[in-house]
Amino acid sequence: AANAWTPAQFMTHIQKPVYEAIKEAQPNAVVASGAFVFNGVDGSSGNPLPPRTWGSTSEPWYFHPHFLRGMYESLSDAGRYFDVVNTHPYFYPPEASTFTSPVTQTYGPYGGRSTVDVMNAFADSGKSIWWTEFGETIGQHGATPSSVASHLSQFYSDAFLKRTDSHPLTRAAWYMLRDGANSGTQFGLMSADGTPRP
């Protein structure tokens, strides 16, 4: 089961062979790493997750706070099997005084556990970062349509400043355009009936 995968298993059975197959068919294709939700941020509290051993959690592998590091450690040349690092740094503020933004998760300062900290620790320099999903849902931790709109504007402003970083942020996709009718969450820029939010 995916929940029990170690980084080495993921690299051996998914990332490396998929990368090689894509590059054989299309050498100029850009291949992303598997995506990591929160990149080590506990979505229920906003606090860094404690260290855990593989298989000790019921959460999917991509929630594990050390998976990216584990991927690098699994192969001496792990970095060659993805052209960009792909994360899903969702924002879940536990309270008004605590703020773990997507930019903080990616670039720090975050106790040596940001995406860039891990990449630098393995000398994987000059590689871009993609946020293929990020967002905040209305109603969780007191988030309102206005506060989410303010955060969205701030995140993109902060992200824009990172386009010239040594690990440039070159993709940032908000999740989602419109709420699903039965999703039970309110991530959308529009409500389920198509009404635009601020």
Secondary structure by P-SEA (a helix, b strand, c coil): ccccccaaaaaacccaaaaaaaaaacccbbbbccccccccccccccccccccccccccccccccccaaaaaaaacccccccccbbbbbccccccccccccccccccccccccccaaaaaaaaccccbbbbccccccccccccccaaaaaaaaaaaaaaaaaacccccccccccccccccccccccccccccccccccc
